[in-house]
Amino acid sequence: MANFLTILRLLLVPFFVFFMLSEGKNFSQIALSLFLVAALTDVIDGYIARSFNGITEFGKRADPFVDRILVASALITMAYRGMIPLWGLFLILFRDLYLTVGFLLLKEKNRKELSVTTAGKLTTFCIITSIVVLLAGIEPLGFYIFYAGCLMSIISGVHYTIKAYRVIFA
C-alpha cells in the first residue's frame, strides 16, 4: 500500500504542473489541491510502511526520489510564474542535487547510508509548507517560510556534509 501511494504521488505531478502552468478558472486551487494530496500521500505512505512493517527497498529508493520530483516541479513552476525568486529555486535545487550525489557516492564508497536529520526534516517541512501557503495566496507569510526553508537548506546541507565527512574519515 505504501509503494502504491508513492507511485500515486508521482502520477499526480504532471497534473499539478499542467494546472500550475495553465490559465483557467480555479486552476490555481486545483493545483493547490493536487499538491496537498501529493504531500499527504508522502506522510501517509511513511506511516503505513513503518507501522505495518512494510518498508521495502523500492520504497526506500523511490520515496525520496518522488519527493524531490514533486518539490522541484512545484518550485520550478512557481519560479516560472514569478511566485518565488530564482535564487531560492537554484539554492534549493543545488542543495538537493549536492546531497543526492553525495549520498550516492557515500553509499557506493563506504556502503553506508546517512540517516535523515532533524535539520533535513525541518528544511523539507519549511519548503513544503511555503509551497502550500504561497499557492493559497498568503504571500507575506509564505515568503517568510520560504526564506526560512532557504536558510534551512544551507544549514542542513552543511550538517549533512559534516556527517558525511565524519563517516568517511572516522
C-alpha positions in Angstrom: 0.0 0.0 0.0 2.8 2.4 0.9 4.5 1.8 -2.5 1.2 2.4 -4.3 0.9 5.8 -2.6 4.4 6.7 -3.7 3.5 5.8 -7.3 0.3 7.8 -7.0 2.3 10.8 -5.8 4.5 10.6 -8.9 1.4 10.3 -11.2 -0.1 13.5 -9.6 3.0 15.6 -10.6 2.2 16.1 -14.3 -1.4 17.1 -13.4 -0.1 19.5 -10.8 2.3 21.0 -13.4 -0.5 21.3 -16.0 -2.8 23.2 -13.7 0.1 25.4 -12.5 1.0 26.4 -16.0 -2.5 26.7 -17.5 -4.8 29.6 -17.3 -8.3 28.8 -16.3 -11.0 29.3 -13.7 -10.0 27.7 -10.4 -6.8 26.1 -11.9 -4.7 27.5 -9.1 -7.0 26.0 -6.5 -6.9 22.7 -8.3 -3.0 22.8 -8.4 -3.0 23.5 -4.7 -5.4 20.6 -4.0 -3.2 18.3 -6.1 -0.1 19.3 -4.2 -1.8 18.9 -0.9 -3.0 15.4 -1.8 0.5 14.5 -3.1 2.1 15.9 0.1 -0.3 13.9 2.3 0.4 10.7 0.5 4.1 11.2 1.5 3.1 11.4 5.1 0.7 8.5 4.9 3.0 6.1 3.0 5.7 6.6 5.5 3.4 6.0 8.4 2.0 2.9 6.7 5.4 1.5 5.9 6.7 2.0 9.4 3.5 0.9 11.3 2.9 -2.2 9.3 6.5 -3.3 8.8 6.1 -2.6 5.1 9.4 -0.9 4.4 10.7 -2.1 1.0 13.9 -1.5 -1.0 11.7 0.1 -3.7 10.1 2.4 -1.1 13.4 3.4 0.4 14.7 4.4 -3.0 11.5 5.7 -4.7 10.0 7.7 -1.9 12.8 10.3 -1.6 13.2 10.4 -5.4 9.5 11.1 -5.9 9.5 13.7 -3.1 12.3 15.6 -4.9 10.4 15.4 -8.2 7.2 16.8 -6.5 9.0 19.6 -4.7 11.2 20.5 -7.7 8.2 20.6 -10.0 6.4 22.9 -7.6 9.3 25.2 -7.2 10.2 25.4 -10.9 6.6 26.2 -11.9 6.3 28.7 -9.1 9.6 30.4 -10.2 8.3 30.4 -13.8 5.1 32.2 -12.7 7.2 34.7 -10.6 5.9 33.4 -7.3 9.3 32.7 -5.8 12.8 34.2 -6.5 15.1 32.4 -8.9 17.9 32.4 -6.4 15.8 30.5 -3.9 14.9 27.9 -6.6 18.6 27.4 -7.5 19.7 27.3 -3.9 17.2 24.5 -3.0 17.7 22.6 -6.2 21.5 22.8 -5.8 21.3 21.5 -2.2 19.1 18.6 -3.3 21.4 17.7 -6.2 24.5 18.1 -4.0 23.0 15.9 -1.2 21.7 13.3 -3.7 25.0 12.9 -5.4 26.8 12.9 -2.1 24.6 10.2 -0.6 25.0 8.0 -3.7 28.8 8.4 -3.6 29.0 7.8 0.1 26.9 4.6 -0.2 29.0 3.4 -3.1 32.3 4.0 -1.4 31.5 3.1 2.2 28.4 1.0 1.9 26.8 3.3 4.5 23.8 5.5 4.4 23.3 8.7 6.3 20.1 8.9 8.3 17.8 11.8 7.9 18.5 14.6 10.4 16.2 16.9 12.2 17.6 19.8 10.2 16.8 17.9 7.0 13.3 17.2 8.1 12.8 20.9 9.1 14.1 22.0 5.7 11.6 19.8 4.0 8.8 21.0 6.3 9.6 24.6 5.6 9.8 24.2 1.9 6.6 22.2 1.5 4.7 24.5 3.9 5.9 27.5 2.0 4.7 26.0 -1.3 1.2 25.3 0.2 1.0 28.8 1.8 2.1 30.6 -1.3 -0.2 28.6 -3.6 -3.0 29.5 -1.2 -2.1 33.2 -1.8 -0.9 34.0 1.7 2.1 35.8 0.4 3.8 37.6 3.3 3.7 34.5 5.5 4.6 32.2 2.6 7.7 34.2 1.7 8.9 34.2 5.3 8.5 30.4 5.4 10.2 30.1 2.0 13.2 32.2 3.2 13.3 30.0 6.3 13.4 27.0 4.1 16.3 28.5 2.1 18.2 29.2 5.3 17.5 25.7 6.5 18.7 24.3 3.1 22.1 25.8 3.8 22.2 24.7 7.4 21.1 21.1 6.6 23.5 21.0 3.7 26.4 21.9 5.9 25.2 19.5 8.6 25.0 16.6 6.2 28.4 17.4 4.8 29.9 17.3 8.3 28.2 14.0 9.0 29.4 12.5 5.7 33.0 13.7 6.4 32.9 12.0 9.8 31.6 8.7 8.3 34.3 8.8 5.6 37.2 9.7 7.8 36.2 8.0 11.1 
